[in-house]
Amino acid sequence: MGTATALCVINQVYGCSTNDAGFNVDGGMMLDAGACEALQGDEFIFDVQTHHVNPNGAWREGGGFEGSLATFPQSGCGEMDFVDCFDADHYIRELFVNSDTSVAVLSQVPAVPGDNPLETEEAAATREIVNRLADSERLVIHGIVVPDRGQAQLDGMQALKEEQEIAAWKVYTQFGSWRLDDEAIGIPFIEKARELDVKLICAHKGLSFFGLDPTTTPEDIGVVAPMYPDVSFLVYHSGYELAVEEGPYDPNSQQGVDTLVKAVLDNGIGKQGNVYAELGSTWRFLMTRPTQAAHVLGKLLVNLGEDRILWGTDSIWYGSPQDQISAFRTFQIPQSMQDEFGYPALTDAIRAKILGLSAAQVYGIDADATRCAIGGDDVSLAKAAIEADPSLKRSSYRKQGPQTRREFLRYLKLHEGRPG
């Protein structure tokens, strides 16, 4: 009922009605259990972008990323050392117990080995814990590669595959300002990935770190995807930028999701192509901007198709991803925008593909078999016990935001005059 209330408020703030836009909730759901029917579901949810850190790692000596962590909601979980809020224990609980996530990919942030908040070996250890509890494959991991740092990075890819059994590669072209179509950096990296027969490349595009430059957009994805049709390119964040107000597709736009759409259209990459749009953090920001959310989902559905959009949440940065899941389950593209821009309706079948079925195909995971296997695993039993007795729940998700009128007024005063 609390979630339904929040979504109703978003509808009101943006002038949406349940008949035309926003979230398919109504005022009655704020007061009774009718919210459960609207917000619950049994989809196979495959989150292709999740994170945690090792609070005891050598990376803390530098201190740079620690400051970034302090800005995320999960930092307020209540631990004496806020970095502990992002450890493996919190990750497993928030992702697999306190949300409906079925399977996830554990990813990493841009850093060279030895200075990463989560080294690949540490990610592999978390994977072993989760999969042992589940007695099935509920977690797979990325291997981070920084190819602009030279041949040693490419040489290390074989060990990532053989020793850590990574499922895909993760790269940040903004980190080092390089491009995937760069003949000295990007092309040798792609060739090495093909040689090792791990042909999933996940590239962070959008959500710029250091200001906008050509390496922040998916322009290079459009170039290399036709060159390597046997490689799947997963565009993390879909090119989304917080500073860009998303609207209908503009081929002249130099920022935002339009850059991904342009890269696909300019290079003849259709709905059955090898380019995928990923929604990590993108949906998290857009779900409080329903008109922009409708444009982004509409543009991606029209130009990449329902089989090429992948669910991601960037959790555990934001705590449990359940709020993102619940919001997506109820979201609809307005009929007026369908009529004006040719966007398709966001049907249950399309939602199911985006939430997990399409990613299962990309990663080669049998959704039906996995769903069956996890039905009675230790993680699912813990989740069921909490649903039966909510007093057992330990969730940072419940602690975010002001809890009393006094705290709310203090919040307003602190944020007076700030955007958003």
MOLIN-V660291 format. One record per pair of residues at least 4 apart in sequence whose C-alpha atoms are under 8 Angstrom apart, sorted by the first residue. I is the first residue (numbers start at 0). J is the second residue. Records with the same first field share a line. If there is no record, write none. Layout:
I: J / J
This chain:
0: 4 / 28 / 29 / 30 / 31 / 32 / 34 / 35
1: 5 / 29
2: 6 / 322 / 325
3: 7 / 24 / 25 / 28 / 29 / 34 / 38
4: 8 / 26 / 28 / 29
5: 9
6: 10 / 22 / 24 / 326
7: 11 / 22 / 24 / 25 / 26
8: 12
9: 13 / 21 / 287
10: 14 / 15 / 16 / 17 / 20 / 21 / 22 / 289
11: 15 / 16
13: 288 / 289
15: 19 / 20 / 21
16: 20 / 21
17: 21 / 22 / 23 / 24 / 25
18: 23 / 333
19: 332 / 333 / 334 / 335
20: 289 / 290 / 331 / 332 / 333 / 334
21: 289 / 290 / 330 / 331 / 332 / 333
22: 326 / 329 / 330 / 331
23: 37 / 329 / 330 / 331
24: 28 / 34 / 37 / 329
25: 29
26: 30
27: 31 / 33
28: 32 / 33 / 34
29: 34
32: 36
33: 37
34: 38
35: 39
36: 40
37: 328 / 329
38: 325 / 326 / 328 / 329
39: 325 / 328
40: 328
42: 351 / 354 / 355
43: 100 / 101 / 351 / 354 / 355 / 356 / 366 / 370
44: 99 / 100 / 101 / 102 / 310 / 351 / 354 / 355 / 356
45: 100 / 101 / 102 / 103 / 310 / 311 / 354 / 355 / 356 / 358 / 359
46: 100 / 101 / 102 / 103 / 104 / 310 / 311 / 312 / 354 / 355
47: 103 / 104 / 105 / 277 / 279 / 309 / 310 / 311 / 312 / 358
48: 103 / 104 / 105 / 106 / 279 / 310 / 311 / 312 / 313 / 314
49: 103 / 104 / 105 / 106 / 311 / 312 / 313 / 314 / 315
50: 90 / 105 / 106 / 107 / 313 / 314 / 315 / 316
51: 85 / 86 / 87 / 90 / 105 / 117 / 314 / 315 / 316
52: 85 / 86 / 87 / 116 / 117
53: 85 / 86 / 87 / 116 / 117 / 121
54: 59 / 82 / 83 / 85 / 86 / 116
55: 59
56: 116 / 117
57: 113 / 114 / 116
58: 62 / 113 / 114 / 115 / 116
59: 63 / 64 / 65 / 116
62: 66
63: 67
64: 68 / 116
65: 69 / 82
66: 70
67: 71
68: 74 / 82 / 316
69: 74 / 81 / 82
70: 74
71: 316 / 317
72: 316 / 317 / 318 / 399
73: 84 / 85 / 315 / 316 / 317 / 318 / 395 / 396
74: 81 / 82 / 84 / 85 / 316
75: 81 / 84 / 395 / 398 / 399
76: 81 / 84 / 394 / 395 / 396 / 398
77: 81 / 84 / 395
78: 82 / 83 / 84
79: 83
80: 84
81: 85
82: 86
84: 89
85: 89 / 90 / 315 / 316
86: 90
87: 91 / 125
88: 92
89: 93
90: 94 / 315
91: 95 / 96 / 129
92: 96 / 97 / 394
93: 97 / 98 / 315 / 318 / 319 / 320 / 394 / 395
94: 98 / 99 / 100 / 314 / 315 / 319 / 320
95: 99 / 100 / 101 / 378 / 379 / 382
96: 378 / 379 / 381 / 382
97: 319 / 321 / 382 / 392 / 394
98: 319 / 320 / 321
99: 321 / 324
101: 137 / 370 / 373
102: 136 / 137 / 138
103: 137 / 138 / 139
104: 138 / 139 / 140 / 141
105: 122 / 138 / 139 / 140 / 141
106: 122 / 140 / 141 / 142 / 143 / 169
107: 115 / 116 / 117 / 118 / 119 / 141 / 142 / 143 / 169
108: 115 / 116 / 117 / 143
109: 115 / 143 / 145 / 170 / 171 / 174
110: 114 / 115 / 145
111: 115 / 144 / 145
112: 118
113: 118
114: 118
117: 121 / 122
118: 122
119: 123 / 141 / 142 / 143 / 159 / 163
120: 124 / 163
121: 125
122: 126 / 140
123: 127 / 140 / 163
124: 128
125: 129
126: 130 / 138 / 139 / 140
127: 131
128: 132
129: 133 / 137 / 138
130: 134 / 135 / 136 / 137 / 138
131: 135
132: 376 / 377 / 378
133: 137 / 372 / 373 / 376 / 377 / 378
134: 372 / 373 / 376
135: 369 / 372 / 373
136: 369
137: 369
139: 165 / 166
140: 164 / 165 / 166 / 167
141: 165 / 166 / 167 / 168 / 169
142: 156 / 159 / 160 / 165 / 166 / 167 / 168 / 169
143: 168 / 169 / 170
144: 152 / 153 / 156 / 168 / 169 / 170
145: 152 / 170 / 171
146: 150 / 152 / 153 / 184 / 185 / 188
147: 175 / 177 / 184
148: 152
149: 153
150: 154
151: 155
152: 156
153: 157 / 188 / 191
154: 158
155: 159
156: 160 / 191 / 192
157: 161 / 195
158: 162 / 163
159: 163 / 164 / 165
160: 164 / 165 / 166 / 195 / 197
166: 197 / 199 / 362
167: 197 / 198 / 199 / 200 / 201
168: 192 / 197 / 199 / 200 / 201
169: 200 / 201 / 202 / 203
170: 200 / 201 / 202 / 203
171: 202 / 203 / 204
172: 176 / 177 / 178 / 179 / 202 / 203 / 204 / 214 / 215
173: 177 / 203 / 207 / 208 / 209 / 214 / 215
176: 214
177: 181 / 184 / 185 / 214
178: 184 / 185 / 214 / 219
179: 184 / 185 / 186 / 189 / 219 / 220 / 223
180: 184 / 185 / 186 / 219 / 220 / 222 / 223
181: 185 / 186
182: 186 / 187
183: 187
184: 188
185: 189
186: 190
187: 191
188: 192
189: 193
190: 194
191: 195
192: 196 / 197 / 198
193: 197 / 198 / 230
198: 229 / 230 / 231
199: 230 / 231 / 232 / 233
200: 230 / 231 / 232 / 233
201: 232 / 233 / 234 / 235
202: 232 / 233 / 234 / 235
203: 234 / 235 / 236
204: 214 / 215 / 216 / 217 / 234 / 235 / 236 / 237 / 238 / 239
205: 215 / 216 / 235 / 236 / 237 / 238 / 239 / 240 / 255
206: 215 / 236 / 238 / 239 / 240 / 241
207: 211 / 215 / 240
211: 215
212: 216
213: 218
214: 218 / 219
215: 238
216: 238 / 254 / 255 / 258 / 259
217: 221 / 234 / 237 / 238 / 258 / 259 / 262
218: 222 / 258 / 259 / 261 / 262
219: 223 / 262
220: 224 / 232 / 262 / 274
221: 225 / 262 / 263 / 265 / 266 / 268
222: 226 / 262 / 266
223: 227
224: 228 / 230 / 231 / 232 / 273 / 274
225: 266 / 268
228: 272 / 273
229: 273
230: 273
231: 273 / 274 / 275 / 361
232: 273 / 274 / 275
233: 274 / 275 / 276 / 277
234: 238 / 274 / 275 / 276 / 277
235: 276 / 277 / 278 / 279
236: 276 / 277 / 278 / 279 / 280 / 281
237: 255 / 256 / 259 / 276 / 277 / 278 / 281
238: 254 / 255 / 256 / 257 / 258 / 259
239: 243 / 254 / 255 / 256 / 281
240: 254 / 255 / 256
241: 284
243: 254 / 255
244: 291
245: 255 / 256 / 291 / 292 / 294 / 295
246: 291 / 294 / 295
247: 294 / 298 / 340
248: 257 / 260 / 298
249: 257
250: 257 / 258 / 261
252: 257 / 258
253: 257 / 258
254: 258
255: 259
256: 260 / 295
257: 261
258: 262
259: 263
260: 264 / 298 / 299 / 302 / 303
261: 265
262: 266
263: 267 / 268 / 269 / 274 / 302 / 303
264: 268 / 269 / 302
268: 272 / 273 / 274
269: 302 / 303
270: 302 / 303 / 304 / 306 / 307
271: 303 / 304 / 306 / 307
274: 303 / 307
275: 303 / 307 / 308 / 309
276: 299 / 303 / 307 / 308 / 309
277: 308 / 309 / 310 / 311
278: 282 / 308 / 309 / 310 / 311 / 312
279: 283 / 310 / 311 / 312 / 313
280: 284 / 311 / 312 / 313
281: 285
282: 286 / 292 / 312 / 323
283: 287 / 312 / 323
284: 288
285: 289 / 291 / 292
286: 292 / 323 / 326 / 327
288: 292
289: 293
290: 294
291: 295
292: 296
293: 297 / 331 / 332 / 333 / 336
294: 298
295: 299
296: 300
297: 301 / 332 / 342 / 343
298: 302 / 342
299: 303 / 304 / 308
300: 304 / 305 / 308 / 342 / 343
301: 341 / 342 / 343
303: 307 / 308
304: 308
305: 349 / 352 / 353
306: 352 / 353 / 357
307: 353 / 357
308: 353 / 357
309: 353 / 354 / 355 / 357 / 358
310: 353 / 354 / 355 / 358
312: 320 / 323
313: 317
314: 318 / 319 / 320
315: 319 / 320
318: 395 / 396
319: 394 / 395 / 396
320: 324
321: 325
322: 326
323: 327
324: 328
325: 329
326: 330
327: 350
328: 350
330: 345
331: 344 / 345
332: 336 / 337 / 342 / 343 / 344 / 345
333: 337 / 344
334: 338 / 344
335: 339
336: 340 / 341 / 342
337: 341 / 342 / 343 / 344
338: 342
345: 349 / 350
346: 350
347: 351
348: 352
349: 353
350: 354
351: 355 / 356
352: 356 / 357 / 358
353: 357 / 358
355: 359
356: 360 / 366
357: 361
358: 362
359: 363 / 364 / 365 / 366
360: 364 / 365
364: 369
365: 369
366: 370
367: 371
368: 372
369: 373
370: 374
372: 376
373: 379
374: 379
375: 379 / 380
376: 380
377: 381
378: 382
379: 383
380: 384
381: 385
382: 386
383: 387
384: 388 / 391
385: 389 / 390 / 391 / 392
388: 392
394: 398
395: 399
401: 406 / 407 / 410
402: 406 / 407
403: 407
404: 408
405: 409
406: 410
407: 411
408: 412
409: 413
410: 414
411: 415
